Amino acid sequence: IREGKLDEGFDVFYELHHAFPDDEFLGATWAVSPGFIPEYVEEVGKSEFERSCKEIVEMAGESNKEEELEVFGLSLFNLSFYYRPKRGGIRDFLTEEATVCFDRSLKLGGEEGFLRYHLGLCHALLGNHETAIEHYDRVPKENFPWGPLAERSKRRSRMRLKKIKTLMEDAENLEKAEEAEREGDGEAELRHLEEVDNISHEFFNSGAIRVRKAELRIELGKNPALSALQKPIETDPDNEKIIKYLRETGARELERGEPAKAVEYFKLVPEKQANDELLKMHGEALEESKRYERAAARLGEVGKPDGEVLLSLARCHRQMNELEEEMADIRELFRRSDSIPALEEALRRASRVGEDREVLQLCERLLNRSKDNPVAREIKKNIQKKIEEERRKKYSRQKEKALQLYDDGKYEGAIDHLSGIPDKFIGNSARKVLAYSLREEGYLKRAANQYRKLPENPENLASEIHCLLMDGRREEASNRSSRLKDAISGIEDTPIRTFAGS
């Protein structure tokens, strides 16, 4: 053990303990083997264990041999260290008794490196780090392995001393901070709290300290950084002062045209504290930061969205190419909002993504709320013009197809394509084709009606009368003949005169 071969030494003592159970000294050496201690405690129970410890203490008190005292000291040290009961009580008692053994052995000429090192460990366990360092310093560095071990232990004790010193300084600063708070001196209170070292926060309520520092910085107008607010708001998510600061600062950043900064402030506000007003501002900041998906999600949390919120939602959905969602936002806006500017903007957006029929309905709704609204009238006019142009193109294609069928002698097909075309779009040429096709297919009454809608020239009138005669409607034919007589007077074209005259 003195040579640092601890495991081998422990094993030998363990064997001696079993080999000579009747020898008082060797019978007590079981405690030297650290691995055996927890097992022994579990086997015999706490009371028997503590009784055995006291027996070792009594035996150590009666011994005057340096080697025995070293063994007893090592046993008591291991018992205190590896049993690990709560601090104080039997643990401190065993450590103190181990110190006595090592001291006595040292005075009797025991091995200094071994003893000084273990004395240092004992004093460190008892919290006497300065005394521990004194013992470590007296272990020669070249004394292997105790010299290197003492150096490492000395560093630990120094760190512990520094921590204790810091703790004491922090306690003093906290006391001064409390006094400054009672006196209403915020600057002094903050100054003392700032001096509290982070290393000691495990001993104090570090969360409360952080929260108070954040509050003081806000009260004193020091504009605390976001990083200085994150932990405090996590510690105290209901802190009204910090929440108010986050909201107001975020709003100012948004007004200054710094939406990205505003987002960072709004983001720190706990969810349960996020009212509709904050959700609106947060959504607006996200939208202006071009984070459209997150903006839409945030705005969607608003309990009672107004026109402004719904317009923002519509813009976000447009940016994400979610056109159905955009139209849903517009419908909801028309349902909820009475703001004419908001409705006008929504109508403009609807005219770009909605179906014409629905957009016309929205135009009417806006016109009902705002008579002769210029935006609604213009959009309505443009859509109606667009619809009419589309119809014109559609009927033009139908007429082209009908003329082709007519040229091919397929009169029924021509009739099918031309019959559904309104009078407004059919034109005289196509109507004449329709009338002729109807006559050829025997639809004389319909043919006569189509001829009557054509200009009253001799050819058209004669064709109409011809259909009436073929349909047996002689009286109508006779009545139309007077119109024909007027039409052919002065006509020099012999074929037409002959046809009309017949």
Summary of the structure (lengths in Angstrom):
residues: 502
radius of gyration: 52.0
end to end distance: 146.5
largest distance: 161.8
contacts: 1563
relative contact order: 0.03
helix: 78%
strand: 0%
